[in-house]
Amino acid sequence: MPFREGPLGDLKVPLTWTAAVALIVAVVIAVAFLLADRRETLQQQAYGVTRQTVDTVAKPVSGVIAAPGRWTGVGVGAVRNYFFAGSENARLKAELQEMRAYRDKYLALVDENDRYKSLLGLKTDPPIPMAAARVVADSRGPFANTRLADAGKEKGVVVGNPVMNERGLVGRVVGVAPGASRVLLLTDIASRTPVMIDRTNARAILTGDGGPNPKLDYLRGADPIQAGDRVVTSGDGGVVPRGLPVGAAVKGLDGRWRVVLFADSASIDYVRILLFKDFAQLADQQALAAKVLPPVITENPQDSMLGPAKPATPAPAAGASATTPAGTVAPKPTTAGAVAPTVAKPPAARPAAPKPTTTTTPPAAAPARTPQ
């Protein structure tokens, strides 16, 4: 069968038009190149107009010519992605797993940074010096519950110092060594801490029993506590400072009041040890030591704190002889009006007088007494 009589014979006209269009485009491009190469033979203005015309015509033609290349690249990329999707998926999974590890590390560092900020912002009123420490060991048992912190004598820690985390009171120090200290938690069976109810100021003793929620013993007062009341340290006995947060009051299953500790809401790994010895260190001893005592003023300035003053003995009149027994102390007036003791000397011995001669004469009659 001849080619023209076949079903493809109708393609003769489109192919002819296509060849004609391609020829015209080639001629236009060739003229543009010729004009571009002969810039020196044309005036500047004519060249500018011609170049703009050529660019305007070449823009859609270049886009049409470049379209098959772009479509071919997109098709090749789609085929490549289809055949290599498995390897790409495996690579992305490995990268995602690595990013998850970085994410977990980031979240841990953010949480640790927030806890550090909370510990650094922990303050007491009045201010008490503190030592930061990290818990390095945990000792648990049926009744014992202690921690080992990496701060000891070199930081001034002594037995009895309270220990807190960023939430509240954890316990107190029961043993100190160079570079380490043992912390007895509030839940330990040997723990006894004086506390009070913040709402009513009712006193109690927080007693550990080995469980997570220590109980309140010796609770005093009429209706002193309700569920949810905030429990803080009372400072009684000078064991711990007053006002440290401890927990919230709850009613246990056994009917006794217990405390949900604030410190248990966060892990006990970073703590601050309060270098608290007694309440004397919280006061300014130099300010309390008064150097000059104020004068004591009474209603009667002549009266003293020891009672009213005794009246002074009046001095004897001039020319009068004061007879005092030998060896006694006689008062002697002074110029200031005070009484000064003087010692009276014994009288000197007088010489014996000669005895007169006696004559016997009749006694004379006594004169008669006249009434006055």
C-alpha positions as CSV (number, residue, x, y, z in Angstrom):
1,M,0.0,0.0,0.0
2,P,1.4,3.4,-0.9
3,F,2.1,5.7,2.0
4,R,-0.2,8.4,0.7
5,E,-3.1,6.0,0.6
6,G,-2.6,4.8,4.1
7,P,-4.2,6.3,7.3
8,L,-1.2,8.6,7.7
9,G,-1.7,10.4,4.5
10,D,-3.7,13.0,6.3
11,L,-0.6,14.1,8.1
12,K,0.8,15.8,5.0
13,V,-0.7,19.2,5.6
14,P,0.2,19.5,9.3
15,L,3.8,18.5,8.6
16,T,4.0,21.1,5.9
17,W,2.7,23.9,8.1
18,T,5.0,22.8,10.9
19,A,8.0,23.0,8.5
20,A,6.9,26.4,7.3
21,V,6.6,27.8,10.8
22,A,10.0,26.4,11.8
23,L,11.5,27.9,8.7
24,I,10.0,31.3,9.6
25,V,11.3,31.1,13.2
26,A,14.7,30.2,11.9
27,V,14.7,33.2,9.6
28,V,13.7,35.5,12.3
29,I,16.4,34.3,14.7
30,A,19.0,34.5,11.9
31,V,18.0,38.1,11.2
32,A,18.2,38.9,14.9
33,F,21.7,37.5,15.2
34,L,22.8,39.4,12.1
35,L,21.4,42.6,13.5
36,A,23.1,41.9,16.8
37,D,26.4,41.3,15.2
38,R,26.3,44.6,13.2
39,R,25.7,47.0,16.1
40,E,28.4,49.3,15.0
41,T,26.8,50.0,11.6
42,L,23.5,51.2,13.1
43,Q,22.6,54.3,15.0
44,Q,22.1,54.0,18.7
45,Q,18.4,54.7,18.6
46,A,17.7,52.4,15.7
47,Y,19.7,49.6,17.4
48,G,17.7,50.0,20.6
49,V,14.3,49.7,18.9
50,T,15.5,46.8,16.8
51,R,16.9,44.9,19.9
52,Q,13.7,45.4,21.8
53,T,11.7,44.0,18.9
54,V,13.9,41.0,18.6
55,D,13.7,40.3,22.3
56,T,9.9,40.6,22.3
57,V,9.7,38.1,19.4
58,A,12.3,35.7,20.8
59,K,10.8,35.4,24.2
60,P,7.7,33.3,23.3
61,V,9.7,31.3,20.7
62,S,12.4,30.5,23.3
63,G,9.7,29.4,25.7
64,V,8.1,27.1,23.2
65,I,11.4,25.6,22.2
66,A,12.5,25.1,25.9
67,A,9.2,23.6,26.9
68,P,9.9,20.0,25.7
69,G,13.2,20.0,27.6
70,R,11.5,21.1,30.8
71,W,8.8,18.5,30.4
72,T,11.4,15.8,29.7
73,G,13.2,16.8,32.9
74,V,10.0,16.6,35.0
75,G,9.2,13.2,33.5
76,V,12.7,11.8,34.2
77,G,12.5,13.1,37.8
78,A,9.2,11.5,38.4
79,V,10.4,8.2,37.0
80,R,13.6,8.5,39.2
81,N,11.5,9.2,42.3
82,Y,9.2,6.3,41.6
83,F,12.0,3.8,41.3
84,F,14.1,5.2,44.1
85,A,11.3,5.8,46.6
86,G,12.3,2.9,48.8
87,S,15.9,4.1,49.4
88,E,14.7,7.7,50.0
89,N,12.1,6.4,52.5
90,A,14.8,4.5,54.4
91,R,17.1,7.6,54.4
92,L,14.3,9.7,55.8
93,K,13.5,7.2,58.5
94,A,17.1,7.2,59.7
95,E,17.2,11.0,59.7
96,L,13.9,11.1,61.6
97,Q,15.3,8.7,64.2
98,E,18.4,10.9,64.7
99,M,16.2,14.0,65.0
100,R,14.1,12.3,67.7
101,A,17.3,11.7,69.7
102,Y,18.2,15.4,69.4
103,R,14.6,16.3,70.3
104,D,14.7,14.3,73.5
105,K,18.0,15.7,74.4
106,Y,16.7,19.2,73.8
107,L,13.6,18.6,76.0
108,A,15.8,17.2,78.8
109,L,18.1,20.2,78.7
110,V,15.1,22.6,78.7
111,D,13.7,20.9,81.7
112,E,17.0,20.9,83.5
113,N,17.5,24.6,82.7
114,D,14.1,25.4,84.1
115,R,14.9,23.5,87.3
116,Y,18.2,25.3,87.6
117,K,16.4,28.6,87.3
118,S,13.9,27.6,90.0
119,L,16.7,26.5,92.3
120,L,18.5,29.8,91.7
121,G,15.3,31.7,92.4
122,L,14.7,29.9,95.7
123,K,14.7,32.5,98.5
124,T,13.8,32.5,102.1
125,D,12.6,35.3,104.4
126,P,14.9,36.3,106.1
127,P,17.6,35.2,103.6
128,I,19.6,32.1,104.5
129,P,22.9,31.1,102.8
130,M,22.5,27.9,100.7
131,A,24.7,25.3,99.0
132,A,23.7,23.6,95.7
133,A,24.1,19.9,95.5
134,R,23.2,16.9,93.2
135,V,21.8,13.7,94.5
136,V,24.2,10.9,93.5
137,A,22.8,7.9,95.4
138,D,19.4,6.6,96.6
139,S,19.0,4.4,99.6
140,R,15.6,2.8,99.9
141,G,14.1,0.1,102.2
142,P,10.9,-0.9,103.9
143,F,11.3,2.0,106.3
144,A,14.6,3.9,105.5
145,N,14.5,6.5,102.8
146,T,17.6,8.6,102.4
147,R,19.6,10.3,99.7
148,L,23.4,11.0,99.3
149,A,24.3,14.5,98.0
150,D,27.7,15.6,96.6
151,A,28.1,18.5,99.1
152,G,29.7,18.2,102.5
153,K,31.9,19.9,105.0
154,E,33.8,21.9,102.3
155,K,30.6,23.9,101.7
156,G,29.8,24.5,105.3
157,V,27.1,21.7,105.6
158,V,26.4,20.5,109.1
159,V,24.0,18.0,110.6
160,G,20.5,19.3,110.9
161,N,20.6,21.6,107.8
162,P,17.2,21.6,105.9
163,V,17.3,20.4,102.3
164,M,14.9,21.7,99.6
165,N,14.3,21.2,95.9
166,E,12.6,23.7,93.6
167,R,9.1,22.6,94.9
168,G,9.5,22.4,98.7
169,L,11.1,20.8,101.7
170,V,12.8,17.4,101.0
171,G,14.3,16.6,104.4
172,R,17.3,17.4,106.6
173,V,21.0,16.4,106.8
174,V,21.8,13.6,109.2
175,G,25.4,12.9,108.3
176,V,28.2,15.0,106.8
177,A,31.6,13.9,105.3
178,P,34.1,15.7,103.1
179,G,32.4,15.9,99.7
180,A,29.2,14.2,100.7
181,S,26.2,14.5,103.0
182,R,23.3,12.1,103.8
183,V,19.8,13.5,103.6
184,L,16.9,12.0,105.7
185,L,13.7,12.4,103.7
186,L,10.4,13.5,105.3
187,T,9.0,10.1,104.5
188,D,11.5,8.2,106.5
189,I,10.2,6.5,109.6
190,A,12.7,8.4,111.8
191,S,11.7,11.8,110.5
192,R,10.0,14.3,112.8
193,T,9.4,17.8,111.6
194,P,7.4,20.6,113.4
195,V,4.9,22.1,111.0
196,M,1.8,24.3,111.0
197,I,-1.3,24.8,109.0
198,D,-0.8,28.0,107.0
199,R,-4.5,29.0,107.2
200,T,-5.1,28.5,110.9
201,N,-1.5,28.5,112.4
202,A,-2.4,25.2,114.1
203,R,0.7,23.3,115.1
204,A,1.5,19.6,114.4
205,I,4.3,17.1,114.0
206,L,4.9,15.7,110.5
207,T,5.8,12.1,111.1
208,G,7.2,9.8,108.4
209,D,6.0,6.2,108.3
210,G,7.7,4.9,105.2
211,G,4.9,5.7,102.9
212,P,4.7,8.4,100.3
213,N,2.4,10.7,102.5
214,P,3.6,11.3,106.0
215,K,1.0,11.8,108.7
216,L,0.2,14.8,111.0
217,D,0.5,13.9,114.7
218,Y,-0.4,16.0,117.8
219,L,-2.6,18.3,115.8
220,R,-3.9,21.0,118.1
221,G,-6.9,23.4,118.0
222,A,-10.6,23.3,117.3
223,D,-11.3,22.4,113.6
224,P,-7.6,23.3,112.8
225,I,-7.4,21.7,109.3
226,Q,-9.3,21.1,106.1
227,A,-8.6,19.2,103.0
228,G,-6.2,21.1,100.7
229,D,-4.8,23.3,103.4
230,R,-1.2,24.4,102.8
231,V,1.3,23.0,105.3
232,V,4.6,24.8,106.1
233,T,7.3,24.5,108.6
234,S,6.6,26.2,112.0
235,G,10.1,26.8,113.1
236,D,9.3,25.5,116.6
237,G,12.3,24.2,118.4
238,G,14.7,25.8,116.0
239,V,15.0,22.7,113.9
240,V,14.2,24.4,110.5
241,P,13.3,27.9,109.6
242,R,9.7,29.0,109.6
243,G,7.6,29.2,106.5
244,L,9.2,26.6,104.2
245,P,6.6,24.9,101.9
246,V,6.0,21.3,102.8
247,G,2.8,20.1,101.1
248,A,-1.0,20.0,101.1
249,A,-3.3,18.3,103.7
250,V,-5.4,15.3,102.7
251,K,-7.5,12.7,104.5
252,G,-6.0,9.3,104.4
253,L,-7.8,6.0,104.0
254,D,-7.2,5.3,107.7
255,G,-9.0,8.5,108.7
256,R,-5.8,10.3,109.7
257,W,-4.6,13.6,108.2
258,R,-1.7,13.3,105.9
259,V,0.4,15.5,103.7
260,V,1.0,15.2,99.9
261,L,4.5,16.6,99.7
262,F,5.3,19.3,97.2
263,A,8.8,17.9,96.7
264,D,7.4,14.7,95.2
265,S,6.0,16.5,92.2
266,A,9.5,16.8,90.8
267,S,12.4,14.4,90.8
268,I,14.8,14.8,93.8
269,D,18.1,15.0,91.9
270,Y,19.1,18.7,92.3
271,V,18.7,20.2,95.7
272,R,19.8,23.2,97.8
273,I,21.0,22.8,101.4
274,L,20.1,25.6,103.7
275,L,23.1,26.4,105.9
276,F,20.8,27.0,108.9
277,K,22.1,26.4,112.5
278,D,19.7,28.4,114.7
279,F,17.7,31.6,114.7
280,A,20.6,33.5,116.2
281,Q,22.3,33.6,112.8
282,L,19.3,35.3,111.3
283,A,19.6,38.4,113.5
284,D,22.2,41.1,113.4
285,Q,24.2,40.5,116.5
286,Q,26.1,43.8,116.3
287,A,22.8,45.8,116.0
288,L,21.4,43.9,119.0
289,A,24.4,44.5,121.2
290,A,23.6,48.0,122.6
291,K,26.7,49.8,123.7
292,V,24.9,52.6,125.7
293,L,22.0,51.7,127.9
294,P,19.2,54.3,128.0
295,P,18.6,56.1,131.4
296,V,15.8,54.8,133.7
297,I,13.2,57.5,134.2
298,T,10.8,57.2,137.2
299,E,8.0,59.4,138.5
300,N,10.2,60.7,141.3
301,P,13.7,61.4,140.1
302,Q,15.0,61.0,143.7
303,D,13.9,57.4,143.8
304,S,16.3,54.8,142.4
305,M,15.7,51.3,141.1
306,L,16.8,49.9,144.5
307,G,14.1,51.8,146.6
308,P,13.8,55.2,148.2
309,A,17.0,56.8,149.5
310,K,17.5,57.0,153.3
311,P,17.4,60.5,154.9
312,A,20.8,61.9,155.9
313,T,21.5,62.4,159.7
314,P,21.5,66.1,160.6
315,A,24.8,67.6,161.7
316,P,25.1,68.7,165.4
317,A,24.9,72.4,166.1
318,A,27.9,74.6,166.6
319,G,29.4,74.5,170.1
320,A,27.5,71.4,171.1
321,S,29.5,68.4,172.1
322,A,28.5,65.1,170.5
323,T,28.9,62.3,173.0
324,T,29.4,59.0,171.3
325,P,30.7,55.8,172.8
326,A,34.3,54.9,172.2
327,G,35.0,53.0,168.9
328,T,31.7,53.9,167.3
329,V,31.2,55.6,163.9
330,A,29.6,59.0,163.9
331,P,28.2,60.6,160.8
332,K,30.1,63.6,159.5
333,P,28.5,66.0,157.1
334,T,30.3,66.7,153.9
335,T,30.2,69.6,151.5
336,A,28.1,67.6,149.0
337,G,25.5,66.8,151.5
338,A,26.4,63.1,151.7
339,V,27.0,61.4,155.0
340,A,30.7,60.3,155.6
341,P,31.5,58.0,158.5
342,T,34.0,59.2,161.1
343,V,35.6,57.4,163.9
344,A,35.2,59.0,167.4
345,K,38.4,58.9,169.5
346,P,38.1,57.8,173.2
347,P,38.5,60.7,175.8
348,A,41.9,61.1,177.3
349,A,42.5,60.3,180.9
350,R,42.2,63.3,183.3
351,P,44.8,63.8,186.2
352,A,43.4,63.1,189.7
353,A,42.3,66.3,191.5
354,P,43.6,66.9,195.1
355,K,41.1,66.1,197.8
356,P,39.9,69.1,199.8
357,T,40.2,69.2,203.6
358,T,37.0,68.6,205.4
359,T,35.9,70.7,208.4
360,T,33.1,69.9,210.8
361,T,30.6,72.7,210.6
362,P,27.0,72.5,211.6
363,P,24.7,72.2,208.6
364,A,22.9,75.4,207.6
365,A,19.1,75.5,207.5
366,A,17.8,74.9,204.1
367,P,15.9,77.9,202.7
368,A,12.2,77.6,202.3
369,R,10.9,76.9,198.8
370,T,8.5,79.3,197.4
371,P,5.8,78.2,195.1
372,Q,6.3,79.4,191.6
